[in-house]
Amino acid sequence: MAGSKKKKKSKRQTRAKSAPKRVATKKSPKKSTKPTTKAWSAAKVAPKKKMTARRPPRRAPPQGPPQPPKAFAEKVRDCDAGTGIWFIVAGSVEHAVIQRRGSNGAVVIRTDAGVTEVVPLSNLFETADEARAARYR
């Protein structure tokens, strides 16, 4: 069976045939969404305006001298929120911050532990040493 061998197909025969070429239809050009820009020429630019003399800006009215910072006694008397104080509770000295004014000479404070308490003004001190000294009076 000498003639039973199959012939190899050439590359052209084994390739898949491509789709037939389509004739391009003429379409109108697409309109761009961007506005067209014109080239500016130097002749169309308006001449610059001449600068006129400007008035200097007005000064702010004088406010007087700055107020001096309050003393601790004034802060406690005014119940300024956020003022750090020391107070005596159950025989020990604790640190806290003033929150607001209470009733009848008392102040609402928040301790460092996060507890809110009402304390008389006579139990508030500027330093821990003052509070310790007051314990023994």
C-alpha positions, 0 to 999 in steps of 0.5 A, a space after each residue: 500500500 504504497 499509495 495509501 499515505 495521505 498528503 499533508 495539506 498546505 497551510 492555506 488549506 488548513 487555515 480557517 477561512 476568514 469572514 468575507 470582507 464587508 464593504 464599509 458604509 459611508 456614515 456621517 462624521 460623529 459630532 464631538 461633545 467638546 466645543 470647538 476651540 478657536 485659536 486666539 490671535 493677538 489682535 482680538 485680545 482686549 488691551 489691559 486696563 490701566 491701574 488706578 490708585 487704590 485706597 488702603 484698607 481700613 484699620 480695625 478699631 482699637 480694642 483696648 488692652 488685652 484682659 489679664 488672665 483670671 486668678 484661680 479664685 475668680 475662676 472658681 467664683 465664676 464657675 469657669 468650666 474646665 478649671 482644674 481643682 483639688 478637693 477632699 473626699 473621704 479623707 483623701 485628696 482628689 483632682 477634678 474639673 469644674 463642669 458648671 455652677 450648682 445650687 446654694 454655693 455648690 459646684 458640679 465637678 467631674 473627677 478624673 475617674 469620670 464621676 460627677 459630684 456636687 461639692 461646696 465651694 469651701 472644699 475646692 483648692 488650687 493645689 493638692 498641697 493646699 488641700 492636704 493642709 486643709 485636711 488637718 485644720 
